[in-house]
């Protein structure tokens, strides 16, 4: 690692943390969940890239990169949807319920995509080379946490419409992600 990389490893996370901890409403938990899951996917891509003995590594790396990019896009969409819903709330707009229902779709996609990352990470924890398996296990745990956070947002956004199928779908995604994380964390390193 050169000096510039070392500076970036310190500076960029600090700037992100400052942005998140600001008094602004956005970015908030949906964005953080999406970015966290994208980092988990990036970690799986790294594991695959460093696993010469894994015959499926190239496919896993491509899939992880696709999931990473999808999660980053979803994180941005979530920030916009949340900001829109907050605008409706502040104006006491009659369209608030519709805005909240629409805002539930993005965290549902975040939860489901995070579950996909956890599943891929679990596979990597079994197939990757040596020490990379620990990174894959960590990625599965991170993705499961992101899925849980996103599912909470689905439930909050749909609090006035109990029984909405999206709440159950988000919980299924969480169950899938958590099962994958348990398997990954239990894999032999």
C-alpha positions in Angstrom: 0.0 0.0 0.0 1.4 3.4 -0.9 1.0 6.6 1.0 -1.9 7.9 -1.0 -3.9 4.7 -0.4 -3.2 4.9 3.3 -4.4 8.5 3.4 -7.6 7.5 1.5 -8.2 4.6 3.9 -8.3 7.1 6.7 -9.9 10.2 5.0 -12.7 8.7 3.0 -14.3 6.7 5.9 -14.0 9.7 8.2 -15.7 11.9 5.6 -18.5 9.4 5.2 -18.9 9.2 9.0 -19.1 13.0 9.2 -21.7 13.0 6.5 -23.8 10.4 8.2 -23.6 12.0 11.6 -24.6 15.5 10.3 -27.8 17.2 11.3 -29.2 16.6 7.8 -31.9 14.0 7.4 -30.2 12.3 4.5 -28.3 10.1 4.3 -29.9 7.9 6.9 -30.2 4.3 7.8 -31.5 3.0 4.4 -28.5 4.6 2.7 -26.1 3.2 5.3 -27.6 -0.3 5.0 -27.2 -0.2 1.3 -23.6 1.1 1.4 -22.8 -1.5 4.1 -24.1 -4.3 2.0 -22.3 -3.0 -1.0 -19.0 -3.1 1.1 -19.9 -6.7 2.0 -20.3 -7.5 -1.7 -17.0 -5.8 -2.5 -15.4 -7.9 0.2 -16.8 -11.1 -1.5 -15.4 -9.8 -4.8 -12.0 -9.4 -3.1 -12.2 -12.9 -1.7 -13.0 -14.4 -5.1 -10.1 -12.4 -6.7 -7.7 -13.8 -4.2 -8.8 -17.4 -4.4 -6.9 -19.1 -7.2 -8.0 -22.5 -6.0 -11.8 -21.8 -6.2 -13.0 -22.9 -9.6 -16.1 -20.7 -9.4 -14.2 -17.6 -8.3 -14.5 -15.7 -11.6 -18.3 -16.0 -11.6 -18.5 -15.2 -8.0 -16.4 -12.1 -8.5 -18.6 -10.9 -11.3 -21.7 -11.6 -9.3 -20.4 -9.8 -6.3 -19.4 -6.7 -8.4 -22.9 -6.7 -9.9 -24.5 -6.9 -6.4 -22.1 -4.1 -5.1 -23.2 -1.8 -7.9 -26.9 -2.6 -7.5 -26.7 -1.9 -3.8 -25.0 1.4 -4.3 -27.7 2.4 -6.7 -30.4 1.3 -4.3 -28.7 3.3 -1.5 -29.0 6.4 -3.6 -32.6 5.6 -4.5 -33.4 5.1 -0.8 -32.0 8.5 0.1 -34.2 10.1 -2.5 -37.3 8.2 -1.5 -36.8 9.0 2.2 -36.2 12.7 1.4 -39.5 12.7 -0.7 -41.4 11.0 2.1 -40.1 13.6 4.6 -41.2 16.4 2.3 -44.7 15.0 2.3 -44.7 14.6 6.1 -43.5 18.2 6.6 -46.2 19.6 4.4 -48.8 17.3 5.9 -49.5 16.3 2.4 -52.3 13.9 1.8 -49.9 11.9 -0.5 -47.9 10.9 2.5 -49.3 7.3 2.7 -48.6 6.8 -1.0 -45.0 8.2 -0.5 -44.4 5.9 2.4 -45.7 2.9 0.5 -43.4 3.8 -2.4 -40.5 4.3 0.0 -41.0 0.8 1.3 -40.1 -0.7 -2.1 -36.5 0.4 -2.0 -35.6 -1.0 1.4 -37.3 -4.2 0.4 -35.0 -4.4 -2.6 -32.1 -3.6 -0.3 -33.1 -6.4 2.0 -33.4 -8.9 -0.8 -30.2 -7.9 -2.5 -28.4 -8.0 0.9 -29.6 -11.6 1.3 -28.1 -12.4 -2.1 -24.8 -11.0 -0.9 -25.0 -13.1 2.3 -25.7 -16.3 0.2 -22.8 -15.6 -2.1 -20.6 -14.8 0.9 -21.6 -18.1 2.5 -20.6 -19.9 -0.6 -17.3 -18.1 -0.6 -16.7 -19.0 3.0 -16.8 -22.7 1.9 -14.9 -22.4 -1.4 -12.4 -19.6 -1.1 -8.7 -20.1 -0.4 -7.5 -20.2 3.2 -7.5 -16.9 5.1 -10.0 -15.3 2.6 -12.7 -17.5 4.1 -12.7 -15.3 7.2 -13.4 -12.2 5.0 -16.2 -14.1 3.3 -17.7 -14.9 6.7 -17.5 -11.3 7.8 -19.1 -10.2 4.5 -22.1 -12.6 5.2 -22.5 -11.1 8.7 -22.4 -7.6 7.4 -24.9 -8.4 4.6 -27.3 -10.0 7.1 -27.1 -6.9 9.3 -27.9 -4.7 6.3 -30.9 -7.0 5.4 -32.2 -6.7 9.0 -31.9 -2.9 9.0 -33.6 -2.6 5.6 -36.5 -4.9 6.7 -37.1 -2.6 9.7 -37.5 0.3 7.3 -40.0 -1.6 5.3 -42.0 -2.3 8.4 -41.8 1.3 9.5 -42.8 2.7 6.2 -45.8 0.3 6.0 -46.8 0.7 9.7 -50.2 2.0 8.6 -50.8 -1.0 6.3 -50.3 -4.0 8.5 -50.4 -7.3 6.6 -48.7 -5.8 3.5 -46.9 -8.6 1.7 -43.7 -6.5 1.5 -43.2 -6.8 5.2 -43.3 -10.6 5.0 -41.0 -10.5 1.9 -38.5 -8.4 3.8 -38.6 -10.8 6.8 -38.0 -13.8 4.4 -35.0 -11.9 3.0 -33.7 -11.4 6.6 -34.2 -15.1 7.4 -32.3 -16.1 4.3 -29.5 -13.7 5.0 -29.2 -14.7 8.7 -29.2 -18.4 7.8 -26.4 -17.8 5.3 -24.4 -15.7 7.8 -24.7 -18.5 10.4 -23.5 -21.0 7.9 -20.6 -18.7 6.8 -19.6 -17.9 10.4 -19.6 -21.7 11.2 -17.5 -22.6 8.2 -14.1 -24.0 8.9 -11.4 -21.5 8.2 
